[in-house]
Amino acid sequence: MKLSRIFKTWEFALFILLIVEIVVLGIINPIFLNFDNLLYATLDFSHILFAALPLTLVIITAGIDISSVSVMGLVSIVLGLVWVAGINVFLAMFIAILVGMLAGAFNGVFTANTDVNPLVITLGSLFMFAGFAQGLPVLLDKLNFKIYGSGGLAAYQYEGITGLPDSFINLAGGSLGSVPYPIIFVLLFAAVLAVLLHKTRFGRYLYQIGVNMDAAKYSGVPVKKTLIITYIISGFGAAIAGIMLTSYFTSARADLGADALLPIITAVVLGGADILGGRGTILGTLLAGLVLGYLHQGLLAIGVSSDVIQVVIGAVLIASMAIRALINNISQRVQNKKTLSKRKEANI
C-alpha cells in the first residue's frame, strides 16, 4: 500500500487519535504519561481486546455476538470448579476454553441453520450462559458432588473461588521485561487473526458473506461451515478473556466480564467494522480498543466517575457510527461525481 493511501485510512486516523488522547490526558495528569503506567494500564482492559478482536470477524459477516460477556463468567467458574475438584489448573483452563468454544459453536450452529437474527440468538444465549454460570455450583451441590469449600459448592455461586496457584495468577500478573504478558498475548492473538482475515481464503469468505450471503452461496462459499467456525473463534476469544480476568482478579467468579459488552461492541464499531457486514479490520479494532481503554483509564485518573465514563463510551459509539455514515456518504458522492465526469468526457 502506498504511503499516501495509508494516511487516508481509518486506522491511521485512530492511531493519531490514540496519540492525541494519551498526550492530552498526560498533560492533565502527568503520572498517566509514564511509559510503564501505560503498559500496565492495559491489564485493566485486555479482556476487552480479547473479546473484541474475534467479534470483528463475526460483524464482518453481518452477524453479532453479544453473549461473549456471559461466556467469560461461564469459563471462569468452570475453570474454578474443575480446579477445586483436584484437576491441574492448566488442564482446568484447557477444559474451560473448550467450554467457551462450545458456547461459540452453539451460537454458530443456530445462526447458520436458521433465519433468526443473530442478535436474537446471542441475546438468548447471553442469558442462558449467564444462568449456567450462576447455577452450576448449586446444580453440582444438589447432585452430591463433594468438594471441600466454605459452605460447600453452593457457596461458590456468590463467594467466588480463590486460592488459585501462583503459576496461573502469573498469566495476568507476570511480564516479559517491562511488558505485561496480557498485552503480549493480545498482540499475538491480533496477528494471528489479521493473517486469518486478510491473507487466507477463509478471510475472503467472511467478506463475501457480509456483502451478500446469497451471492456467496451461489459462488460456492461454504457459508454454514464458515459461520460456525467464526462463532467458535468468537467463543475462543471470550474464553481467553475470561481466563485473563480470572487470573487478574485471582478469583473465579460467574459474573466476571458482565460490564464489558458496551466497550467490546464500541471497539469493533469504532475500529471501522460495518454492522451491516462486509467491512472491518483487526488493526482497526485493536487501535480502537486501545483508544477506549486508555480513555477509560485516563478519565478515572483525573477523577471522572465510572457512571460518567459509561455515558462517554456510549456517546463515542453513537458518534463513531454517525461519522462513518457521513464519511461513506461523502465518499459515495465523490465517486458518483467522478463517474459522471468520466461519462461526460467519454461522450465528448
C-alpha positions as CSV (number, residue, x, y, z in Angstrom):
1,M,0.0,0.0,0.0
2,K,1.3,3.5,-0.9
3,L,2.2,5.8,1.9
4,S,-0.3,8.4,0.8
5,R,-3.1,5.8,1.0
6,I,-2.1,4.8,4.5
7,F,-2.6,8.4,5.6
8,K,-6.2,8.3,4.3
9,T,-7.2,5.1,6.2
10,W,-9.5,5.0,9.2
11,E,-6.8,3.0,11.0
12,F,-4.3,5.9,10.7
13,A,-6.9,8.3,12.0
14,L,-7.4,6.0,15.0
15,F,-3.6,5.9,15.6
16,I,-3.4,9.7,15.6
17,L,-6.5,9.9,17.9
18,L,-4.7,7.5,20.3
19,I,-1.6,9.6,20.4
20,V,-3.5,12.8,20.9
21,E,-5.6,11.2,23.6
22,I,-2.6,10.0,25.6
23,V,-0.9,13.4,25.3
24,V,-3.9,15.3,26.4
25,L,-4.6,13.1,29.3
26,G,-0.9,13.1,30.2
27,I,-1.0,16.9,30.2
28,I,-3.9,16.9,32.6
29,N,-2.4,14.2,34.8
30,P,1.4,13.8,34.1
31,I,1.5,10.5,36.0
32,F,-0.6,9.0,33.3
33,L,2.1,9.7,30.7
34,N,4.6,7.4,32.3
35,F,5.5,4.6,29.9
36,D,5.3,1.8,32.5
37,N,1.9,3.1,33.6
38,L,0.7,3.0,30.0
39,L,1.8,-0.6,29.7
40,Y,0.3,-1.8,32.9
41,A,-2.9,0.1,32.3
42,T,-3.6,-2.5,29.6
43,L,-4.2,-5.1,32.3
44,D,-7.5,-3.4,33.1
45,F,-8.9,-3.7,29.6
46,S,-7.0,-6.6,27.9
47,H,-10.1,-8.7,28.2
48,I,-12.0,-6.2,26.1
49,L,-9.4,-6.7,23.3
50,F,-9.5,-10.5,23.5
51,A,-13.3,-10.5,23.0
52,A,-13.5,-7.6,20.5
53,L,-10.8,-8.9,18.1
54,P,-12.7,-12.1,17.1
55,L,-16.0,-10.3,17.2
56,T,-14.7,-8.3,14.3
57,L,-14.9,-11.4,12.2
58,V,-18.5,-12.0,13.3
59,I,-19.6,-8.5,12.4
60,I,-17.9,-8.6,9.0
61,T,-20.3,-11.5,8.2
62,A,-23.2,-9.1,9.2
63,G,-23.6,-11.1,12.4
64,I,-23.3,-10.2,16.0
65,D,-22.4,-12.0,19.2
66,I,-23.4,-10.3,22.5
67,S,-23.1,-13.4,24.6
68,S,-19.3,-13.1,25.0
69,V,-19.7,-11.4,28.4
70,S,-21.6,-14.4,29.7
71,V,-19.1,-16.8,28.2
72,M,-16.3,-15.0,30.2
73,G,-18.2,-15.7,33.5
74,L,-19.0,-19.3,32.5
75,V,-15.4,-20.1,31.6
76,S,-14.2,-18.5,34.8
77,I,-16.5,-20.6,37.1
78,V,-15.9,-23.8,35.1
79,L,-12.1,-23.3,35.5
80,G,-12.5,-22.8,39.2
81,L,-14.9,-25.7,39.8
82,V,-12.7,-28.1,37.8
83,W,-9.6,-26.9,39.7
84,V,-11.2,-27.4,43.2
85,A,-12.2,-30.9,42.0
86,G,-8.5,-31.7,42.0
87,I,-7.5,-31.2,38.4
88,N,-4.3,-29.3,37.5
89,V,-5.1,-25.7,37.0
90,F,-3.8,-25.6,33.4
91,L,-5.8,-28.6,32.4
92,A,-8.8,-26.9,34.0
93,M,-8.0,-23.9,31.9
94,F,-8.0,-26.0,28.8
95,I,-11.3,-27.6,29.7
96,A,-12.8,-24.1,30.4
97,I,-11.6,-22.8,27.0
98,L,-13.3,-25.8,25.3
99,V,-16.5,-24.8,27.1
100,G,-16.1,-21.3,25.7
101,M,-15.6,-22.7,22.2
102,L,-18.7,-25.0,22.6
103,A,-20.7,-21.9,23.5
104,G,-19.5,-20.2,20.3
105,A,-20.4,-23.4,18.4
106,F,-23.9,-23.2,19.8
107,N,-24.3,-19.7,18.6
108,G,-22.8,-20.6,15.2
109,V,-25.0,-23.6,14.6
110,F,-28.2,-21.8,15.3
111,T,-27.1,-18.7,13.3
112,A,-26.0,-20.8,10.3
113,N,-29.0,-23.1,10.2
114,T,-31.9,-20.7,11.0
115,D,-33.2,-17.4,9.7
116,V,-33.3,-16.0,13.2
117,N,-31.4,-12.8,13.5
118,P,-28.0,-13.4,15.3
119,L,-28.8,-10.6,17.7
120,V,-31.8,-12.6,19.0
121,I,-29.9,-15.9,19.1
122,T,-27.0,-14.4,21.1
123,L,-29.3,-12.4,23.3
124,G,-30.9,-15.7,24.3
125,S,-27.6,-17.4,24.8
126,L,-26.4,-14.3,26.8
127,F,-29.0,-15.1,29.5
128,M,-28.6,-18.8,29.1
129,F,-24.8,-18.9,29.6
130,A,-25.1,-16.4,32.5
131,G,-27.7,-18.7,34.1
132,F,-25.5,-21.8,33.6
133,A,-22.6,-19.9,35.2
134,Q,-24.6,-18.8,38.2
135,G,-26.4,-22.1,38.7
136,L,-23.6,-24.6,38.0
137,P,-22.2,-24.6,41.6
138,V,-25.7,-25.1,43.0
139,L,-26.5,-27.9,40.5
140,L,-23.3,-29.8,41.3
141,D,-24.1,-29.4,45.0
142,K,-27.5,-30.9,44.5
143,L,-26.0,-33.8,42.5
144,N,-23.9,-34.6,45.6
145,F,-20.5,-33.7,44.2
146,K,-18.4,-33.5,47.2
147,I,-15.7,-30.8,47.0
148,Y,-14.3,-29.1,50.1
149,G,-15.0,-25.4,50.5
150,S,-16.5,-22.9,52.8
151,G,-20.2,-23.8,52.9
152,G,-20.0,-26.4,50.1
153,L,-20.2,-25.9,46.3
154,A,-23.3,-23.7,46.5
155,A,-21.2,-21.0,48.3
156,Y,-19.0,-20.6,45.3
157,Q,-22.0,-19.1,43.5
158,Y,-21.5,-15.9,45.5
159,E,-18.1,-16.1,47.1
160,G,-16.1,-17.0,44.1
161,I,-13.2,-19.5,44.1
162,T,-9.9,-18.2,45.4
163,G,-6.5,-19.6,46.2
164,L,-5.6,-20.3,42.6
165,P,-1.9,-21.3,42.1
166,D,0.7,-18.5,41.6
167,S,1.6,-20.1,38.2
168,F,-1.9,-19.3,37.0
169,I,-2.0,-15.9,38.6
170,N,1.2,-15.1,36.8
171,L,-0.6,-15.2,33.4
172,A,-2.0,-11.7,34.1
173,G,0.4,-10.6,36.8
174,G,3.7,-11.5,35.1
175,S,5.7,-9.7,32.5
176,L,8.5,-10.1,29.9
177,G,10.8,-7.3,31.0
178,S,8.5,-4.4,31.5
179,V,5.8,-5.7,29.1
180,P,2.9,-7.5,30.8
181,Y,2.0,-10.9,29.5
182,P,-1.6,-10.0,28.6
183,I,-0.6,-7.3,26.1
184,I,1.9,-9.7,24.5
185,F,-0.9,-12.3,24.2
186,V,-3.2,-9.7,22.8
187,L,-0.7,-8.7,20.1
188,L,-0.1,-12.3,19.2
189,F,-3.8,-13.0,19.0
190,A,-4.3,-10.0,16.8
191,A,-1.5,-11.0,14.5
192,V,-3.0,-14.5,14.0
193,L,-6.5,-13.1,13.4
194,A,-5.1,-10.5,11.0
195,V,-3.4,-13.2,8.9
196,L,-6.5,-15.3,9.0
197,L,-8.7,-12.4,7.9
198,H,-6.5,-10.7,5.3
199,K,-4.3,-13.5,4.0
200,T,-6.4,-16.6,3.7
201,R,-9.4,-17.9,1.8
202,F,-11.4,-18.1,5.0
203,G,-11.0,-14.3,5.4
204,R,-12.2,-13.7,1.9
205,Y,-15.2,-15.9,2.6
206,L,-16.1,-13.7,5.6
207,Y,-16.2,-10.5,3.5
208,Q,-18.2,-12.2,0.7
209,I,-20.8,-13.4,3.2
210,G,-21.0,-10.0,4.7
211,V,-21.5,-8.3,1.4
212,N,-24.1,-10.7,0.1
213,M,-24.8,-14.1,1.7
214,D,-26.9,-15.4,-1.1
215,A,-24.3,-14.5,-3.7
216,A,-21.7,-16.1,-1.6
217,K,-23.7,-19.4,-1.5
218,Y,-24.1,-19.4,-5.3
219,S,-20.3,-18.7,-5.6
220,G,-19.5,-21.9,-3.8
221,V,-18.6,-20.4,-0.4
222,P,-19.3,-22.9,2.4
223,V,-21.4,-20.3,4.3
224,K,-22.7,-22.5,7.1
225,K,-19.3,-24.0,7.9
226,T,-17.7,-20.6,7.7
227,L,-20.2,-19.0,10.1
228,I,-19.9,-21.8,12.6
229,I,-16.1,-21.5,12.7
230,T,-16.4,-17.8,13.0
231,Y,-18.6,-18.0,16.1
232,I,-16.3,-20.7,17.6
233,I,-13.4,-18.3,17.2
234,S,-15.5,-15.6,18.9
235,G,-16.2,-18.1,21.8
236,F,-12.5,-18.8,22.0
237,G,-11.7,-15.1,22.3
238,A,-14.3,-14.7,25.1
239,A,-12.9,-17.8,26.8
240,I,-9.4,-16.3,26.8
241,A,-10.8,-13.1,28.1
242,G,-12.5,-15.0,31.0
243,I,-9.2,-16.8,31.8
244,M,-7.3,-13.5,31.9
245,L,-9.9,-11.9,34.1
246,T,-9.8,-14.8,36.5
247,S,-6.0,-14.6,36.7
248,Y,-6.1,-10.8,37.1
249,F,-8.7,-10.8,39.9
250,T,-7.2,-14.1,41.4
251,S,-10.7,-15.4,41.7
252,A,-13.0,-17.5,39.6
253,R,-16.5,-15.9,39.5
254,A,-19.6,-16.3,37.4
255,D,-20.1,-12.5,37.0
256,L,-16.7,-11.7,35.6
257,G,-16.9,-9.5,32.5
258,A,-20.5,-8.7,33.0
259,D,-20.0,-5.0,32.3
260,A,-17.8,-5.4,29.2
261,L,-20.4,-5.6,26.5
262,L,-20.6,-1.9,25.6
263,P,-16.8,-1.4,25.3
264,I,-16.4,-4.6,23.3
265,I,-19.0,-3.6,20.7
266,T,-17.8,0.0,20.7
267,A,-14.2,-1.1,20.0
268,V,-15.3,-3.1,16.9
269,V,-17.6,-0.4,15.5
270,L,-15.1,2.4,16.3
271,G,-12.5,0.3,14.6
272,G,-14.3,0.6,11.3
273,A,-16.3,-2.6,11.1
274,D,-19.7,-2.1,9.4
275,I,-22.6,-3.6,11.4
276,L,-24.2,-4.3,8.1
277,G,-21.3,-6.6,7.1
278,G,-18.6,-6.7,4.5
279,R,-16.1,-4.3,6.2
280,G,-13.7,-4.3,9.1
281,T,-10.0,-4.9,10.0
282,I,-8.3,-6.4,13.0
283,L,-5.9,-3.5,13.2
284,G,-8.8,-1.1,13.4
285,T,-10.4,-2.9,16.3
286,L,-7.1,-3.2,18.1
287,L,-6.4,0.5,17.8
288,A,-10.0,1.4,18.8
289,G,-9.8,-0.9,21.8
290,L,-6.6,0.9,22.9
291,V,-8.3,4.3,22.4
292,L,-11.3,3.2,24.5
293,G,-9.2,1.5,27.2
294,Y,-6.8,4.4,27.7
295,L,-9.8,6.8,27.6
296,H,-11.4,4.9,30.4
297,Q,-8.2,4.7,32.4
298,G,-7.3,8.3,31.8
299,L,-10.7,9.6,32.8
300,L,-10.5,7.5,36.0
301,A,-7.1,9.0,36.7
302,I,-8.4,12.6,36.6
303,G,-11.3,11.7,38.9
304,V,-14.2,11.1,36.5
305,S,-16.7,8.6,37.9
306,S,-17.5,5.2,36.3
307,D,-21.1,6.2,35.6
308,V,-20.0,9.3,33.6
309,I,-17.4,7.2,31.7
310,Q,-20.2,4.8,30.6
311,V,-22.0,7.8,29.2
312,V,-18.8,8.9,27.4
313,I,-18.3,5.5,25.8
314,G,-21.9,5.3,24.7
315,A,-21.5,8.7,23.1
316,V,-18.3,7.6,21.4
317,L,-20.3,4.6,19.9
318,I,-23.0,6.8,18.5
319,A,-20.6,9.4,17.3
320,S,-18.4,6.8,15.5
321,M,-21.4,5.3,13.7
322,A,-22.5,8.8,12.7
323,I,-19.0,9.8,11.4
324,R,-18.6,6.5,9.5
325,A,-22.0,7.1,7.9
326,L,-21.1,10.6,7.0
327,I,-17.7,9.6,5.5
328,N,-19.4,6.8,3.5
329,N,-22.0,9.3,2.2
330,I,-19.3,11.8,1.2
331,S,-17.2,9.1,-0.5
332,Q,-20.2,7.9,-2.4
333,R,-21.0,11.4,-3.7
334,V,-17.4,12.0,-4.7
335,Q,-17.3,8.6,-6.5
336,N,-20.6,9.4,-8.3
337,K,-19.2,12.8,-9.5
338,K,-16.1,11.1,-10.8
339,T,-18.1,8.5,-12.6
340,L,-20.4,11.2,-14.1
341,S,-17.5,13.3,-15.2
342,K,-15.8,10.3,-16.9
343,R,-19.1,9.6,-18.8
344,K,-19.3,13.2,-20.0
345,E,-15.7,13.1,-21.2
346,A,-16.4,9.8,-23.0
347,N,-19.4,11.3,-24.8
348,I,-17.4,14.3,-25.9
